[in-house]
Amino acid sequence: MPTFTTTRFGPLTIPDDRVYTMAHGLPGFPGLRQFVLLPNPGGGPFQWLQSVERGDLAFVVCDPCLIDPAYTAEVRKEDLDEIGLANLSEGFVVAILTVPADPKKMTANLLGPIVFSPGTLRARQVVQARPLDLARVAVFGAA
């Protein structure tokens, strides 16, 4: 069980079966491969994607269908195979949120969702072949 200290949550001990490996990491964060999803301490639909390797790095994430109920991630078979999913319904998808000083202007990146495979504890960010405006979708109406 990895034990590490975070800037937001203090010291954490996480069971091995909750740590996801992202073989390709996330753009802009080379070398970081291990992440855990944590519930938001205040409750609600948001979670935290916390780096196990760097305690000061955590992203707010949520189910993209909460922002756009019609949203579906377009994931290639090769990407599913890489994380051990036969189909997307075996896993789950989250979108990374950007939270500015005014949280009412929060946006979601629906262009680059992260797909998780609970069975293999692997995950991958998958860039969609869609319009670029999906990279900053307003969470609370017009941003």
CYANA upper distance limits for C-alpha pairs under 8 A (distance plus 0.5 A):
  1 MET  CA     13 THR  CA      6.89
  1 MET  CA     14 ILE  CA      6.17
  1 MET  CA     15 PRO  CA      5.30
  1 MET  CA     16 ASP  CA      5.69
  2 PRO  CA     13 THR  CA      6.21
  2 PRO  CA     14 ILE  CA      6.18
  2 PRO  CA     15 PRO  CA      7.44
  2 PRO  CA     16 ASP  CA      7.46
  2 PRO  CA     52 VAL  CA      8.38
  3 THR  CA     11 PRO  CA      7.56
  3 THR  CA     12 LEU  CA      6.01
  3 THR  CA     13 THR  CA      4.71
  3 THR  CA     14 ILE  CA      6.97
  4 PHE  CA     11 PRO  CA      6.14
  4 PHE  CA     12 LEU  CA      5.98
  4 PHE  CA     13 THR  CA      7.11
  4 PHE  CA     52 VAL  CA      7.36
  4 PHE  CA     53 GLU  CA      8.46
  4 PHE  CA     55 GLY  CA      7.50
  5 THR  CA      9 PHE  CA      8.17
  5 THR  CA     10 GLY  CA      5.81
  5 THR  CA     11 PRO  CA      4.53
  5 THR  CA     12 LEU  CA      6.50
  5 THR  CA     55 GLY  CA      6.12
  6 THR  CA     10 GLY  CA      5.34
  6 THR  CA     11 PRO  CA      6.50
  6 THR  CA     12 LEU  CA      7.78
  6 THR  CA     54 ARG  CA      8.15
  6 THR  CA     55 GLY  CA      4.40
  6 THR  CA     56 ASP  CA      6.25
  7 THR  CA     55 GLY  CA      6.44
  7 THR  CA     56 ASP  CA      5.67
  8 ARG  CA     56 ASP  CA      7.96
 14 ILE  CA     18 ARG  CA      7.21
 14 ILE  CA     19 VAL  CA      7.84
 15 PRO  CA     19 VAL  CA      7.74
 17 ASP  CA    121 LEU  CA      7.75
 18 ARG  CA     36 VAL  CA      6.64
 18 ARG  CA     37 LEU  CA      8.12
 18 ARG  CA    121 LEU  CA      7.82
 19 VAL  CA     34 GLN  CA      6.90
 19 VAL  CA     35 PHE  CA      6.15
 19 VAL  CA     36 VAL  CA      5.40
 19 VAL  CA     37 LEU  CA      8.43
 19 VAL  CA     52 VAL  CA      8.47
 19 VAL  CA    121 LEU  CA      7.12
 20 TYR  CA     34 GLN  CA      6.22
 20 TYR  CA     35 PHE  CA      5.73
 20 TYR  CA     36 VAL  CA      6.49
 20 TYR  CA    116 PHE  CA      8.43
 20 TYR  CA    121 LEU  CA      5.11
 20 TYR  CA    122 ARG  CA      5.62
 20 TYR  CA    123 ALA  CA      6.81
 21 THR  CA     33 ARG  CA      5.92
 21 THR  CA     34 GLN  CA      5.29
 21 THR  CA     35 PHE  CA      6.97
 21 THR  CA    121 LEU  CA      6.80
 21 THR  CA    122 ARG  CA      5.27
 21 THR  CA    123 ALA  CA      6.55
 22 MET  CA     26 LEU  CA      8.27
 22 MET  CA     33 ARG  CA      5.37
 22 MET  CA     34 GLN  CA      6.92
 22 MET  CA     35 PHE  CA      8.17
 22 MET  CA    122 ARG  CA      6.40
 22 MET  CA    123 ALA  CA      5.49
 22 MET  CA    124 ARG  CA      6.06
 23 ALA  CA     33 ARG  CA      6.59
 23 ALA  CA    122 ARG  CA      8.30
 23 ALA  CA    123 ALA  CA      8.23
 23 ALA  CA    124 ARG  CA      7.85
 24 HIS  CA     33 ARG  CA      7.61
 24 HIS  CA    124 ARG  CA      7.61
 25 GLY  CA     29 PHE  CA      7.29
 25 GLY  CA     30 PRO  CA      6.94
 25 GLY  CA     31 GLY  CA      7.24
 25 GLY  CA     32 LEU  CA      6.12
 25 GLY  CA     33 ARG  CA      5.41
 25 GLY  CA    124 ARG  CA      8.04
 25 GLY  CA    125 GLN  CA      8.45
 26 LEU  CA     30 PRO  CA      7.51
 26 LEU  CA     32 LEU  CA      8.00
 26 LEU  CA     33 ARG  CA      8.49
 26 LEU  CA    125 GLN  CA      7.35
 32 LEU  CA     51 SER  CA      7.70
 32 LEU  CA     53 GLU  CA      6.90
 32 LEU  CA     54 ARG  CA      8.18
 33 ARG  CA     51 SER  CA      8.32
 33 ARG  CA     53 GLU  CA      8.23
 34 GLN  CA     51 SER  CA      6.50
 34 GLN  CA     52 VAL  CA      5.93
 34 GLN  CA     53 GLU  CA      6.97
 35 PHE  CA     49 LEU  CA      6.85
 35 PHE  CA     50 GLN  CA      5.95
 35 PHE  CA     51 SER  CA      4.99
 35 PHE  CA     52 VAL  CA      5.82
 35 PHE  CA     53 GLU  CA      8.39
 36 VAL  CA     48 TRP  CA      8.49
 36 VAL  CA     49 LEU  CA      6.25
 36 VAL  CA     50 GLN  CA      5.83
 36 VAL  CA     51 SER  CA      7.08
 36 VAL  CA     52 VAL  CA      7.32
 37 LEU  CA     47 GLN  CA      7.09
 37 LEU  CA     48 TRP  CA      6.07
 37 LEU  CA     49 LEU  CA      5.20
 37 LEU  CA     50 GLN  CA      6.77
 38 LEU  CA     47 GLN  CA      6.15
 38 LEU  CA     48 TRP  CA      5.49
 38 LEU  CA     49 LEU  CA      6.95
 38 LEU  CA     50 GLN  CA      7.57
 39 PRO  CA     43 GLY  CA      7.51
 39 PRO  CA     46 PHE  CA      7.66
 39 PRO  CA     47 GLN  CA      5.19
 39 PRO  CA     48 TRP  CA      6.79
 40 ASN  CA     44 GLY  CA      7.37
 40 ASN  CA     45 PRO  CA      8.38
 40 ASN  CA     46 PHE  CA      6.42
 40 ASN  CA     47 GLN  CA      5.42
 40 ASN  CA     48 TRP  CA      6.91
 45 PRO  CA     62 CYS  CA      6.87
 45 PRO  CA     63 ASP  CA      8.29
 46 PHE  CA     60 VAL  CA      7.04
 46 PHE  CA     61 VAL  CA      6.25
 46 PHE  CA     62 CYS  CA      5.45
 47 GLN  CA     60 VAL  CA      6.28
 47 GLN  CA     61 VAL  CA      5.77
 47 GLN  CA     62 CYS  CA      6.55
 48 TRP  CA     58 ALA  CA      6.65
 48 TRP  CA     59 PHE  CA      5.97
 48 TRP  CA     60 VAL  CA      5.17
 48 TRP  CA     61 VAL  CA      6.32
 49 LEU  CA     58 ALA  CA      5.84
 49 LEU  CA     59 PHE  CA      5.51
 49 LEU  CA     60 VAL  CA      6.83
 49 LEU  CA     61 VAL  CA      7.09
 50 GLN  CA     55 GLY  CA      7.96
 50 GLN  CA     57 LEU  CA      6.73
 50 GLN  CA     58 ALA  CA      4.69
 50 GLN  CA     59 PHE  CA      7.00
 51 SER  CA     55 GLY  CA      6.77
 51 SER  CA     56 ASP  CA      8.37
 51 SER  CA     57 LEU  CA      6.18
 51 SER  CA     58 ALA  CA      6.49
 59 PHE  CA     96 ILE  CA      6.96
 59 PHE  CA     97 LEU  CA      7.57
 60 VAL  CA     96 ILE  CA      6.52
 60 VAL  CA     97 LEU  CA      5.92
 60 VAL  CA     98 THR  CA      7.88
 60 VAL  CA     99 VAL  CA      8.40
 61 VAL  CA     94 VAL  CA      6.47
 61 VAL  CA     95 ALA  CA      5.86
 61 VAL  CA     96 ILE  CA      5.04
 61 VAL  CA     97 LEU  CA      5.99
 62 CYS  CA     66 LEU  CA      7.97
 62 CYS  CA     94 VAL  CA      5.64
 62 CYS  CA     95 ALA  CA      6.05
 62 CYS  CA     96 ILE  CA      7.45
 62 CYS  CA     97 LEU  CA      8.02
 63 ASP  CA     67 ILE  CA      8.21
 63 ASP  CA     93 VAL  CA      6.80
 63 ASP  CA     94 VAL  CA      5.17
 63 ASP  CA     95 ALA  CA      6.71
 64 PRO  CA     68 ASP  CA      6.84
 64 PRO  CA     69 PRO  CA      8.20
 64 PRO  CA     71 TYR  CA      7.22
 64 PRO  CA     93 VAL  CA      7.79
 64 PRO  CA     94 VAL  CA      6.38
 64 PRO  CA     95 ALA  CA      5.96
 64 PRO  CA    108 ALA  CA      8.29
 64 PRO  CA    110 LEU  CA      7.29
 64 PRO  CA    113 PRO  CA      8.49
 65 CYS  CA     69 PRO  CA      4.84
 65 CYS  CA     70 ALA  CA      7.15
 65 CYS  CA     71 TYR  CA      6.09
 65 CYS  CA     72 THR  CA      8.23
 67 ILE  CA    108 ALA  CA      8.35
 67 ILE  CA    138 ALA  CA      8.43
 67 ILE  CA    139 VAL  CA      6.26
 73 ALA  CA     93 VAL  CA      8.17
 73 ALA  CA    113 PRO  CA      7.70
 73 ALA  CA    128 GLN  CA      7.93
 74 GLU  CA    128 GLN  CA      6.76
 74 GLU  CA    129 ALA  CA      8.48
 75 VAL  CA     79 ASP  CA      6.97
 75 VAL  CA     80 LEU  CA      7.41
 75 VAL  CA     88 LEU  CA      8.16
 75 VAL  CA    126 VAL  CA      7.34
 75 VAL  CA    128 GLN  CA      8.16
 76 ARG  CA     80 LEU  CA      7.01
 77 LYS  CA     81 ASP  CA      6.52
 77 LYS  CA     87 ASN  CA      8.47
 78 GLU  CA     82 GLU  CA      6.66
 79 ASP  CA     83 ILE  CA      7.26
 79 ASP  CA    124 ARG  CA      8.05
 79 ASP  CA    126 VAL  CA      8.07
 80 LEU  CA     84 GLY  CA      6.63
 80 LEU  CA     85 LEU  CA      5.43
 80 LEU  CA     86 ALA  CA      7.05
 80 LEU  CA     87 ASN  CA      7.22
 80 LEU  CA     88 LEU  CA      7.66
 81 ASP  CA     85 LEU  CA      6.16
 81 ASP  CA     86 ALA  CA      7.21
 83 ILE  CA    116 PHE  CA      8.13
 83 ILE  CA    117 SER  CA      6.74
 83 ILE  CA    120 THR  CA      7.43
 83 ILE  CA    121 LEU  CA      8.50
 83 ILE  CA    122 ARG  CA      5.66
 83 ILE  CA    123 ALA  CA      6.49
 83 ILE  CA    124 ARG  CA      7.61
 84 GLY  CA    117 SER  CA      7.22
 84 GLY  CA    119 GLY  CA      8.26
 84 GLY  CA    120 THR  CA      6.71
 84 GLY  CA    122 ARG  CA      8.02
 85 LEU  CA     90 GLU  CA      6.87
 85 LEU  CA     91 GLY  CA      7.49
 85 LEU  CA    117 SER  CA      6.88
 86 ALA  CA     90 GLU  CA      7.78
 87 ASN  CA     91 GLY  CA      8.25
 88 LEU  CA     92 PHE  CA      7.55
 90 GLU  CA    117 SER  CA      7.55
 91 GLY  CA    115 VAL  CA      7.41
 91 GLY  CA    116 PHE  CA      5.93
 91 GLY  CA    117 SER  CA      5.21
 91 GLY  CA    118 PRO  CA      6.78
 92 PHE  CA    115 VAL  CA      6.32
 92 PHE  CA    116 PHE  CA      5.84
 92 PHE  CA    117 SER  CA      7.45
 93 VAL  CA    113 PRO  CA      6.97
 93 VAL  CA    114 ILE  CA      6.07
 93 VAL  CA    115 VAL  CA      5.05
 93 VAL  CA    116 PHE  CA      6.69
 94 VAL  CA    113 PRO  CA      6.23
 94 VAL  CA    114 ILE  CA      5.87
 94 VAL  CA    115 VAL  CA      7.23
 95 ALA  CA    108 ALA  CA      6.67
 95 ALA  CA    109 ASN  CA      6.20
 95 ALA  CA    110 LEU  CA      6.43
 95 ALA  CA    112 GLY  CA      7.67
 95 ALA  CA    113 PRO  CA      5.27
 95 ALA  CA    114 ILE  CA      6.81
 96 ILE  CA    108 ALA  CA      6.33
 96 ILE  CA    109 ASN  CA      6.04
 96 ILE  CA    110 LEU  CA      8.38
 96 ILE  CA    113 PRO  CA      7.51
 96 ILE  CA    114 ILE  CA      8.41
 97 LEU  CA    106 MET  CA      7.32
 97 LEU  CA    107 THR  CA      6.09
 97 LEU  CA    108 ALA  CA      4.86
 97 LEU  CA    109 ASN  CA      6.73
 98 THR  CA    106 MET  CA      6.13
 98 THR  CA    107 THR  CA      5.79
 98 THR  CA    108 ALA  CA      6.79
 98 THR  CA    109 ASN  CA      8.37
 99 VAL  CA    103 PRO  CA      6.12
 99 VAL  CA    105 LYS  CA      7.77
 99 VAL  CA    106 MET  CA      5.25
 99 VAL  CA    107 THR  CA      7.39
100 PRO  CA    105 LYS  CA      7.09
100 PRO  CA    106 MET  CA      6.68
102 ASP  CA    106 MET  CA      8.02
104 LYS  CA    139 VAL  CA      8.44
104 LYS  CA    140 PHE  CA      6.73
104 LYS  CA    143 ALA  CA      7.96
105 LYS  CA    138 ALA  CA      7.28
105 LYS  CA    139 VAL  CA      7.96
105 LYS  CA    140 PHE  CA      7.57
105 LYS  CA    142 ALA  CA      8.27
105 LYS  CA    143 ALA  CA      5.26
106 MET  CA    138 ALA  CA      6.62
106 MET  CA    139 VAL  CA      6.17
106 MET  CA    140 PHE  CA      7.56
106 MET  CA    143 ALA  CA      7.49
107 THR  CA    136 ARG  CA      5.67
107 THR  CA    137 VAL  CA      5.54
107 THR  CA    138 ALA  CA      4.93
107 THR  CA    139 VAL  CA      5.70
107 THR  CA    143 ALA  CA      7.68
108 ALA  CA    134 LEU  CA      8.46
108 ALA  CA    135 ALA  CA      7.28
108 ALA  CA    136 ARG  CA      5.91
108 ALA  CA    137 VAL  CA      5.57
108 ALA  CA    138 ALA  CA      6.92
108 ALA  CA    139 VAL  CA      6.77
109 ASN  CA    113 PRO  CA      7.33
109 ASN  CA    134 LEU  CA      6.77
109 ASN  CA    135 ALA  CA      4.73
109 ASN  CA    136 ARG  CA      5.81
109 ASN  CA    137 VAL  CA      7.00
110 LEU  CA    134 LEU  CA      5.62
110 LEU  CA    135 ALA  CA      6.01
110 LEU  CA    136 ARG  CA      7.80
110 LEU  CA    137 VAL  CA      7.50
111 LEU  CA    127 VAL  CA      6.30
111 LEU  CA    128 GLN  CA      5.71
111 LEU  CA    129 ALA  CA      8.32
111 LEU  CA    130 ARG  CA      7.34
111 LEU  CA    131 PRO  CA      8.34
111 LEU  CA    132 LEU  CA      7.47
111 LEU  CA    134 LEU  CA      5.53
111 LEU  CA    135 ALA  CA      5.32
112 GLY  CA    125 GLN  CA      6.55
112 GLY  CA    126 VAL  CA      5.85
112 GLY  CA    127 VAL  CA      4.86
112 GLY  CA    128 GLN  CA      6.59
112 GLY  CA    135 ALA  CA      7.60
113 PRO  CA    125 GLN  CA      6.15
113 PRO  CA    126 VAL  CA      6.24
113 PRO  CA    127 VAL  CA      7.41
113 PRO  CA    128 GLN  CA      8.46
114 ILE  CA    123 ALA  CA      7.24
114 ILE  CA    124 ARG  CA      5.98
114 ILE  CA    125 GLN  CA      4.62
114 ILE  CA    126 VAL  CA      6.58
115 VAL  CA    123 ALA  CA      5.97
115 VAL  CA    124 ARG  CA      5.92
115 VAL  CA    125 GLN  CA      6.74
115 VAL  CA    126 VAL  CA      7.66
116 PHE  CA    121 LEU  CA      7.76
116 PHE  CA    122 ARG  CA      6.61
116 PHE  CA    123 ALA  CA      4.82
116 PHE  CA    124 ARG  CA      7.26
117 SER  CA    121 LEU  CA      6.07
117 SER  CA    122 ARG  CA      5.91
117 SER  CA    123 ALA  CA      6.51
118 PRO  CA    122 ARG  CA      7.67
130 ARG  CA    134 LEU  CA      7.85
133 ASP  CA    137 VAL  CA      7.47
137 VAL  CA    143 ALA  CA      8.29
138 ALA  CA    142 ALA  CA      6.13
138 ALA  CA    143 ALA  CA      5.49
139 VAL  CA    143 ALA  CA      8.18
